[in-house]
Amino acid sequence: MKQKIKAIIFDLDGVIVDSAECEFNAYQKALGEQGIRISLKDFSNARGGTSIELLQNISKAKHIKFDTEKALKRKNNIYKKSLHKIRPYKGVAKFIRRIKGCKLAVASSGSIETIKPILKNLRILNAFDVITGAEHIKNGKPDPEIFLLTAEKLKVNPAGCLVFEDSKEGIKAAGAAGMNVIEISPKEELE
C-alpha cells in the first residue's frame, strides 16, 4: 500500500526558477578572473551536485588546477548581484501558493544565501516549512542526503514525500531516498 503524500519537496533551479543563464554568467566571470574559460557546454556537463562539486568537475574535465574555494566565493558574490533577474517558470509560484494539506520544502544544491532571496522576490518564501541548501550537506546529488535531511527536518517519512526535480542527479537522489518523484522537463511550465 502506498503511503499518503504528506510533504512536497521542490528543487529550486530548473523547477521553480530558470536561473541557468545567471548562474552560468557568474561561473564564467569568476573563473575568467583566474584565467579559465568555460563554455556553456563545459558548464552543462559539470552541473549536478553542489557548487563546489561543479567547480571540481570543471577542474577535472579541463585538467586545470585552480582555487575552487576562491572561485566559489567570487561566483556567489557575482550571482547574488543578479538574483533580481531570475524569474519563476510560469504558474509555479501560483501553484505553490495553492497547495494545502502538505508540508512544503525546498532542497537545492544552491546556498541558503541565494535560495532565500530568490524565494522572497517571488513572494513564496513563507510558503515553505523547510529550506535545505548546500551548506547543510556533505554530499551533493545524486547522493540522497539532501532529501533525507529535508524529510527529517519536516518530520515526515521519506515514502510520504513527493519531489519535483529536473536533473538526472536529483531524480536519482530522490529515488534513492525512497521518495516519489515527478520529473520536470526544462521547458515544462505549470498552468
N, C-alpha and C positions, 0 to 999 in steps of 0.2 A: 504494500500500500504506500502510495506517495505521501510525503509529508506536506502539509499546507504551507504555502509561502507566507512567511512572517516578516521577511526583510527583503528589500530590493537594494542591490549594490550597483552603483554606476562607476564605470571608468570615466575619466574626465575628457582627456584629449581623444578626439575621434568618435566620442559618443555624445557628450553634452555640447562640446565646442569643437570648432575647427581651428586649432592652434598651430598646425604643422608649419605654415609659412613663417609665422612669427618665431617659432622655435628654431626652425632651420636657419633663419637670418641671424639669430642670436649665436648659435653654434658657429656659423660661418665667420662671423665677425670676431668672436672670441678666439677661435683657432687661427684666423688670419693674423691676429696680433702676435701670434707665436710663430708666424711664417708657414702655417699649414693651410693648404687649400683643400676644401671639400666640395664635392658636387652634391646635388640633390640625391643622386643615386647612392653616393657614399653614406649620406645621412639616412636614407631609407633602409639601406642594408644593415646599418648599425643599430637601428631602433629596436626596442624591446628591452624590458628591464629598466633599471634606474638610469638617471642621467650619467652617473659615474661609469656605469657599465657601458653606456653608449660611447662615451669617450674612450674607454678601454678597447671597445670593439673597433673604433676608428684607428686607434694606435696599432692594433694587431693587423688590421686589414691593409694599412698603408706602410707597415713595417717602420714606423717612426715612433721614437720615444719623446714624450713631452710631459709637462707638468699637468696632469689631469685635474688635480685639485685647483690649481690656479685657473685653468681653462673653465672649470665648472663655476667657480666663484664669479669670474668675468661674464660667462654666459648668463648666469642668474641675474646679474646686475643689468645687463642689456635687455634680457627678456622681461624683467619687471617693468621697464620703461615702455614696453609695447603691449602690456596687458589690456589697455583701453581699446586696442584694435581687434581683440579677439571677440568673435561673435558666436552665439549659440547656433546649433542646427535648428532649422525652422520647426517650431512646435514642441521642442524638447522642454524648455522652461515651463511652458503651459502644462505639458504632460506631467512633469514632476510636481507642480503645484496641485494638480488634481488627484494625486494618489492619496488614498485614505485607507486606514486599517493595516498599514505595514510600516515598519521602521525603515528609514532611508539612510543610505550611506554612500560616500564616495571613497573608492580605493584606487588611488592613482600613483603612478611611478614618479609624478612630479612632487615638488616640495610644497609643504603647507604654506610657505610664504608666497607662493604664486597661486595655489589652489583657492585659498580663501578669498583673495581679492577678485579673482575671476567669478566665483560664485556670488560674491557680494554685488559685483557690477551687473549680474544677471538677475539680481533680486531673488535668489533662491538659496542663499547661504543658510538661512534659518529653517529651511525645509529638511535639512539633514541632521540626523541624530548623531552621526559619527563621520569623521573625515580622517582617513588614513593616508599618509604620504610616505615618500621615500625615506624620510628620516626616522620612521617608526620600524623599519625592517632592515634585515641584514642581506636578504636575498631578493632580487627583483623577479618579476615574472619571467619565465614560466613556473618558478617556484610558487607553491600555493600560500606561502607565508602571509602575504598581504591580505588575502581573502580570509584565511583562518583567523588572523588577528582582528580583522574587522568584524567577523561573526562573534568572536569572543567579546569585543567591546560592546556589540549590540545585545549580547546575552541571548543569542539565537543559535540553534544547532545549524551547522553548515548545510545540511539537507533541506532546511527551511528557508534558504536564501536563493534568490533569483538574481543573476548577474547579467548586466548589459555590458558587452565587451566588443571591441572592434579588432584587436590584434590577435594574431595566432598565439603569441606568448600568453596573453591574458586569458584567452579561451582555454588553453591548456591548464593554466594555473587554477582557474575556477573549477574546471572539471576535476583536477587532482585534489581540490579541496572538498569534493563531493557535493558541489553546488549545481543548481540548474543554471544553464547559460543560454542567453539569446545573443546570437552574433549580429552585430550591426555592421552592415556594409558601409564603406567610406562615403558613398553618395546617398545612402538612405536618409530620409527625413521623416520624422513622425508628424502626423497631421492631427 
